[in-house]
Amino acid sequence: MRTSLPLFAAALVACSCLPARATPCGQQVSALQRRLDSAGAVRVAGLEPGHTLTTGSVKALPRILTEAPSDPQLKPTRENIAAARLLIREALEEDQEGNQRACENILTDAKRLIGALP
C-alpha cells in the first residue's frame, strides 16, 4: 500500500504535463472530417479508400440538395476536397504541437476549399 501511493502520485504528475486531447481545434477537425465523409462530399469526390460514409447526424439535411449554390465559387470539386483532406492532416499536426492559431488558420483554408457541399 505504501509504495502504491507514491507510484500513483508520480503517475498523476507525469500525466499532468501532457497536452489535453479535446482541444477546440481538434473538435473542429473532427467536425470537418465528418463533413468530408458525408453523403454530399461522397457525391462530389466519391468514396475514397479508408473512408466510410457518415450517416445519422442530427444536423444533416433530410436529403441531398439538387440545386446549385448561389455563389459559383462555393461549388466544391473533387480536387478541392482532396486538398482539404491534406490541409486537415496539417491542422492535426499543428494541433498536436500545440499551435492553436496555426491549426485554426489551416482549417479556415480547408473550409474555403470545400465550399458548400450538396
C-alpha positions in Angstrom: 0.0 0.0 0.0 2.8 2.4 0.9 4.5 2.0 -2.5 1.3 2.3 -4.5 0.6 5.9 -3.2 3.9 7.3 -4.4 3.6 5.5 -7.7 0.1 6.9 -8.1 1.3 10.4 -7.3 4.2 10.1 -9.7 1.8 8.9 -12.5 -0.5 11.8 -11.8 2.3 14.3 -12.0 3.6 12.8 -15.2 0.1 12.9 -16.9 -0.5 16.5 -15.8 2.2 17.8 -18.2 0.6 16.1 -21.3 -1.4 18.3 -23.6 -5.2 18.0 -23.5 -6.7 15.8 -26.2 -10.1 17.6 -26.6 -8.8 21.0 -27.9 -11.2 23.3 -29.7 -9.3 23.0 -32.9 -9.3 19.2 -32.5 -13.1 19.3 -32.2 -13.3 21.4 -35.4 -11.0 19.0 -37.2 -13.3 16.1 -36.2 -16.4 18.0 -37.4 -14.8 18.8 -40.7 -13.7 15.2 -41.2 -17.3 14.1 -40.6 -18.4 16.7 -43.1 -16.0 15.3 -45.7 -17.4 11.8 -45.1 -21.0 13.0 -45.6 -23.2 12.0 -48.5 -22.7 15.4 -50.1 -18.9 15.0 -50.1 -19.1 11.5 -51.4 -21.4 12.7 -54.2 -18.7 15.3 -55.3 -15.5 13.4 -54.7 -16.5 9.7 -54.5 -15.8 7.4 -51.5 -12.1 7.2 -51.1 -10.2 4.2 -49.7 -10.2 4.1 -45.9 -13.2 6.4 -45.5 -16.7 5.4 -44.5 -19.9 7.2 -45.2 -21.1 9.1 -42.1 -24.8 8.9 -41.5 -27.3 9.7 -38.8 -26.2 13.2 -37.9 -28.8 15.3 -36.2 -27.6 18.3 -38.1 -27.7 16.6 -41.5 -30.2 17.6 -44.1 -33.0 15.1 -44.7 -32.0 14.7 -48.3 -29.2 15.8 -50.7 -30.0 19.1 -52.3 -30.1 19.1 -56.1 -29.8 22.9 -56.5 -26.5 24.6 -57.2 -25.2 27.1 -54.7 -26.0 30.7 -55.3 -22.3 31.6 -55.3 -20.4 29.7 -58.0 -17.1 29.9 -56.0 -18.7 27.8 -53.3 -19.2 24.9 -55.7 -16.9 22.1 -54.4 -14.8 20.0 -56.7 -13.0 16.6 -56.3 -9.6 18.4 -56.3 -10.6 20.9 -53.6 -11.9 18.1 -51.4 -8.6 16.2 -51.8 -6.7 19.4 -51.0 -8.9 20.0 -48.0 -8.1 16.5 -46.7 -4.4 17.3 -46.9 -4.9 20.6 -45.0 -6.8 18.7 -42.3 -3.8 16.5 -41.8 -1.6 19.6 -41.5 -4.1 21.1 -39.0 -3.9 17.9 -36.9 -0.1 18.1 -36.8 -0.3 21.7 -35.7 -2.9 20.9 -33.0 -0.7 18.1 -31.7 2.2 20.5 -31.5 0.0 23.0 -29.6 -0.2 25.6 -32.3 -3.8 26.6 -31.9 -3.7 29.6 -34.1 -2.0 27.8 -37.0 -4.5 24.9 -36.7 -7.4 27.3 -37.0 -5.9 29.2 -39.9 -5.4 25.9 -41.8 -8.9 24.8 -41.1 -10.2 28.2 -42.4 -8.4 27.5 -45.7 -9.8 23.9 -45.8 -13.4 25.2 -45.3 -12.9 27.7 -48.1 -11.8 24.9 -50.4 -14.7 22.6 -49.5 -17.3 25.3 -50.1 -21.0 24.4 -49.9 -21.3 20.7 -50.2 -24.6 19.4 -51.7 
